[in-house]
Amino acid sequence: MFALAFSYPILANIAGLGLDHDWDLTMEIHWAPFYTITHFHQFPFWDPYKCGGLPLLGNPQSRILTPFLLLHLLFGPLIGIHLEIIAHLAIGFGGAYLLARVVDIGKLGAVACGATFAGSSWYYIRMAEGHSVFLCIMYIPWALALFWMGWRSRKLAFAAPTGLVGTLIFFEGGIYQITHLALVLAVLAIVVSLQYRSLFPLALLVTAGVFAVAFSAPKFLPTVHFVGLNPRSVDPFEKNSFSMFVEEFFSRNQFFSRDSMGGFWGFWEFGAYIGPFFGAMALLGIALRFRRALPWSITAVLLLALASGNHGAYSPWVLVHRLPIFSGEHAPTRILMLLVVFVGVLAGFGVDALSSLRFPLLTGVIAVFTLIAIIDCWTVSSFNLEYLFGGGNLVPFEPSPTFHQYYDRDDNRMFMLAQANRGAVNCYESAYSWGANAYGSNQLAYRGEQYLVGEGKVGLARWTPNVLDYDIDAQGPAILVINQNYDSDWQVVSGQGEAFKSNGLLAVRVPPGKERLEIRYYPTSFLYGCLIFLLGMVLAISLHLAERRWNVARVGHPESTPGSGSANWKDHAPG
């Protein structure tokens, strides 16, 4: 109900198309796997439609290994992504509600927690901008809840689902989100370990990390290959001031393209509305539930310090930015998305503290104010989803019967070019900075999508994203040059030849004579990743069975162990 109410602009225009801002990038990265699967019946390993060709599965921002791909296959990428936005809203609200309940917050406080997180403006302004890779942050409350359940029940087996949720975040393009999740889990584990003088949270953290790496291997290894081709490091120059924080959290002007208050990026990188009521409840939760709220309070303060950005060489953001992966991340205000989860938990503590005073009238008043705060978030945030359908160059290109690369001055025309069976040589892809080596058919240097260097002829027998077949008739040793970027995972699988890089393009040395040459793109790292994934599943099942046998041997019956049921959590585990 929450998701449907807050996504009303999408429900009113479920099939509407808009390519403004980053929506061209978003639609292309969803259309390419959809078309590869439905038209060519191939797994989407390679994307020939963008930047002269680049890895698709290995692209950190690709969103292929997710259950929501089924929506795209059933309804197409346009309706599919709109349904995803609605579904992830429900997932985020439900996860935050569950997280609150797991930390012993009552139902009304859990509703406040869910509304604080899923009703915050960051989600709606980022969807308006086209940042579909941030959908996956809606899984973070689930990962936190599972981690806390493992701590409360003293069961390492909870590390497996925690790692699996982290894997799903990574599978849906959440490079920022998975690193931020690892950071907050580490802080929570350390604080809880110190607070309760227990090493178990640290053991749970390490085990969850092992499972996350193992489960994510099918995409992680191809991504390592991709990132190795294109290492990225950015300068941590951005900063956030106190006055900017006030605007970001409490200003009701949360229009996604409003002024950025002097910040380097657009306002979609800053807004994270929580409103006065949820903000006040969070402060009240810290004061009235100090001990129980301590891990969440400390983590929230750290996230706020990180989001403030670069205020000197020893700023938390500058120090964290020296770590691997973090060094390639910009916009510290993206941490605000995660901070809102912790504000929601603290607000839940505050609402719970007041409603537990056993004054029925007070509880009713708090319930009314919670409803008013939800309506406030609805009026401030959800209207931004209308701008999913605004602007962009929607003029289609004339469809081409055969695939060829094309140069267009506008680098936000990738989706339209792909639909016309053309590759965008001039492209926008933040994970790919070195540019296309291919030439467009409308450029002077263009020699065709394939040509021989040497005497002879070459004809195209079959073209698909992952497999290319050519009929070669070489009068002597020659080189077949293909007008796509080279990648070492392109291999000759039939015929005689050796793939190599020629001026950045895919090329094959061929001997004299006639032959049918087949070249296939298949990242072997994906196969190895699948094997590691299976090993992770075996380890998860083994860990669960081992803990279960240990509990049976220790107590005599698994149901009598602390943490085996929700009632026992409260009796045996620390609050």
Summary of the structure (lengths in Angstrom):
residues: 575
radius of gyration: 26.1
end to end distance: 30.9
largest distance: 93.9
contacts: 2031
relative contact order: 0.14
helix: 57%
strand: 11%
